[in-house]
Amino acid sequence: MIREKIEQAKGILKEEGIDLWVTFVRESEVVGDPALDLILGANCTWQSAFMIPAEGEATAIVGSLDVSRIRETGGFEVVGYTTSIKESLLEHLDRLKPGKIAINYSENDCMADGLSHGMYRLLTGYLEGTPYREGLVSSESVISKLRGRKSAEEIRRITAAVELTEEIFSRVSTFMRPGMTEKEVAAFILKEVDKEGVETSWERALCPSVFTGPESAGAHAGPTDRKIERGHVLNIDFGVRVNGYCSDLQRTWYFLREGETTAPDDVLRPFETIREAIALAAERIRPGMEGRAIDALARNYITDKGYDEYPHALGHQVGRSTHDGAGLLCPEWERYGNLPYLAIEENQVYTIEPRINIPGFGIATMEEIIVVRPDGGEFLSHPQRELFLI
Amino acid sequence: MIREKIEQAKGILKEEGIDLWVTFVRESEVVGDPALDLILGANCTWQSAFMIPAEGEATAIVGSLDVSRIRETGGFEVVGYTTSIKESLLEHLDRLKPGKIAINYSENDCMADGLSHGMYRLLTGYLEGTPYREGLVSSESVISKLRGRKSAEEIRRITAAVELTEEIFSRVSTFMRPGMTEKEVAAFILKEVDKEGVETSWERALCPSVFTGPESAGAHAGPTDRKIERGHVLNIDFGVRVNGYCSDLQRTWYFLREGETTAPDDVLRPFETIREAIALAAERIRPGMEGRAIDALARNYITDKGYDEYPHALGHQVGRSTHDGAGLLCPEWERYGNLPYLAIEENQVYTIEPRINIPGFGIATMEEIIVVRPDGGEFLSHPQRELFLI
């Protein structure tokens, strides 16, 4: 898969008119660059330059002690050095004579922002007085396309992760009862994860997240000792990594009160509204649209029904990690930088995850996963159609 | 421990004449800043600023969905935002009016280089037109002192990790036999690690590293299918993390040939030379010396005996990770930047790890751990005195 991605990168460099892409890192276990997952799948110790040209051989310059290990990864011609990387680096650049050189910094996309500021200063110091100093540009568009455009094999792997997540959701549905704590529910899910021999999609302390009732944090928090009560809306945010690819799904449950056979209208209506907003977004998404257009569609659908807007983006890309590719279905908020304006591309894989706070009950939210096709979004998940009643 | 380190940081800021230390991060699970391990012990999602002033309350500005989780870490007053961090950040700075503001970039020390270049551009963009823009300095000296100066509790934890590592080394001594592969030896060690319920100090693929015989990579490589043969010198580089603190030790074995009752002189002499170089370095190290002086002492001792110099530093600091604190016992090579010239401080914990390549046999190397005391280095490890014979 590493070689496949390096070849794909060369094509994207040509498309973008960039001559060379340099990933410049050191001690990558401590301060990692997410680009290494795509093109190397290993760590390096001393200052190292991983150079992929639009034309020609990919070359890595690494510390002498790393040479044999980096060579084994298979994607690069490897050159070792002992005292300083500067000479080998300049020699190699003089051979290639690149005009535009992409390096990994981005104000918008953390996935393309693996170059530390100290390493940036080192690199520009090495290049001072050469024409290459002026050729430096952001690799944002290269990395975004490289991550976003999923191959058939990548989509198969994401689908496998989605299916296992859905299976574990159905097991937890038969496990949960009023009186249990969020932590007990999370522990059950983690036991299933371990039983399946897989990893969680993000850190275990927050994966799964379990939120029950009206006073829960609602997002980005670990499970607490809060107990499930009758009349609670409960949601779970969870995913697993299978063969290096992630899922990220949310589901919503309602705990019936004495005498209830279904949820109250105050719970059912927001649930239905989310379901419809998701269906609308999936139906209308097309390659070439900007992410903000799809976000606005779902956001307006929800506010038109009289609910508050969700305080986050409608969806993000998933793949090797739960934020895999810059393109985001998000509103034009300052903190999203240029992300709302990026074009949606075919074969990108997005979550769709609106939420509605239901005062007195809890938070309803579903998160589905689609792949972008020429004629709309194809669901990789099986969308939740009914509120799960317990 | 988080609060203890935040308090310690305030003292160091005063010492360094810095008014405020800002750790500015986003999606820290993807592009982490090693400073977060010291002052937060958690991850954040949106752009977040963790601000520790020389005087007053530590404050964190984080995305609204992260507020409750970050508050639970206990070290910071937490302020949430939804659309952009800029306003809250500037408001807070206007209240503090800091002159010198330390941010996490460093050309020399990756531990102080957690600020990505994209985040640096965002931050300087937010500060444009304010006096704070001109007050930005590197937090290198702050982080180096904060990491390097170990408390008694930190030294106890490192010692516990060292002792467990030595215990596992003694188990592997009774396990290894000629004919086994490096991978089999590594698998045995990892089984012991799992049995003890601890983690390896660095990534499992390289921890332990096992190198047998004259053709081995010798460092920074995973174990291979190479088989141990009689007449091989074998070394293992290994450590465990116990209660958040690491060890990092190396030991050397020799596999006796038919009829041998001890190792040949060609093996014994370099082994003794390493042992003596370590003892010399530990005896002569003092607070206030520069790291390069101790490196030179050991390096010259070895080359004076007619052996090649080791192609790396004599030693690095250990603690929360295997490179914990900038000060390094290293030669004046360009790739080490200013590290050779940093002052050694009391209560820093260093490895000492020279090596000698023995043509035809393999690589002899020991790695010991010392804590710097006013009158020299105190060993936390039990230095290897005799070559282990199997």
Interface residues (C-beta under 8 A of the other chain):
Chain A: R26 E27 E29 V30 V31 G32 D33 P34 N43 T45 W46 Q47 G63 S64 L65 D66 S68 R69 T82 T83 S84 I85 K86 Y105 S106 E107 N108 C110 M111 A112 D113 G114 L115 S116 H117 G118 M119 Y120 R121 L122 G125 S138 W202 E203 L206 A217 G218 A219 H220 A221 G222 P311 H312 S321 H323 W333 E334 R335
Chain B: R26 E27 E29 V30 V31 G32 D33 P34 N43 T45 W46 Q47 G63 S64 L65 D66 S68 R69 T82 T83 S84 I85 K86 Y105 S106 E107 N108 C110 M111 A112 D113 G114 L115 S116 H117 G118 M119 Y120 R121 L122 G125 S138 W202 E203 L206 A217 G218 A219 H220 A221 G222 P311 H312 S321 H323 W333 E334 R335
